[in-house]
C-alpha cells in the first residue's frame, strides 16, 4: 500500500532540508579553503617578502648613517666656533686687563676702587676684612676675596729672556704653593709658603723654599727673595682670568725686573 499523501509530503520536506543543510556545509568548507589558501604563504612568497624587508632595512640604515654624518659635521663645526669664541673672549679680557693696568682707577696708592659710579675708594687693608667698607659691598664680594694662590696651586711658565743670573740662565720656572694662613686680625693679606723651581738651560735645576703674601685688594702674589741671587718674585692675577698671572722676577737690591713671564695654572 502506498503511504498517505501527507506522509509523502513530510518525507520530501525532510529530504529537502537535508539537501539544503549539506549544500550549506559544502559552501562553508569551500570558503575556509579559500582563506587557508590565501593565508598559507608559499616558499617563493616568503623569499620575496624577506627581500623587500631587507631592502627597506638597508634604506633606513643608509638614512641613519647619513644623519649621523651630518650630526658629526655640525658638532665639529660648533666646537670649532666655540673654540674661536673662547679665544676671542680671552683676547678681549686680556685687552681689558691691560687697559685697566694703564688707566688710573681714580684711587691713590694702597687704595681699593669700590667699582661704583661715584668711584669711592677705601684702604686696601679694609678689603676682605669681614666688614663692608664700600657702600655697595664690593670689598667683601666672593670674587674679590677668593684666594688665587691657595695651597695646591701650581703656576708654570717658560722664561724666554732673563738677566737675573750672570753665570747661567734659567728657561723654565714652576711655583707650587704648599701652605697658606690668614690671621683673624689681618684678613686682607694671606701668608703663603711656596716652592720655587728654576730649570736652567744646561739641564740643571734648583728648588727654593720661600715665604710670601697674597694681597686680596690687588690680586697680587709676592714671594720673598731666594737665598741665591736674592731674587724676589711678584705675580699679578688677571681680573677676568684667574688661570694666569703676569709675573716678574726682581733683584732685591735694585728692584729691577730681570725677567717677565706669563704663568699658567696647572692645578685645574
Secondary structure, DSSP 8 states (H G I E B T S, - for coil): ----HHHHHHHHHHHHHHHHHHHHHHHHHHHHHHHHHHHS--HHHHHHHHHHHHHHHHHHHHHHHHHHHHHHHHHHHHHHHHHHHHHHHHHHHHHHHHHHHHS--S--TTEEE--STT--EEEGGGTTSSS--STT-GGG-TTTT--TT-TT-EEEEE-S---S-SS--EEEEEEEEEEEEEETTEEEEEEEEEEEEEEETTS-EEEEEEEEEEETTTTEEEE---SSTTEEEEEEE-SS-TTEEEEEEEETTT--EEEEEEEEE---
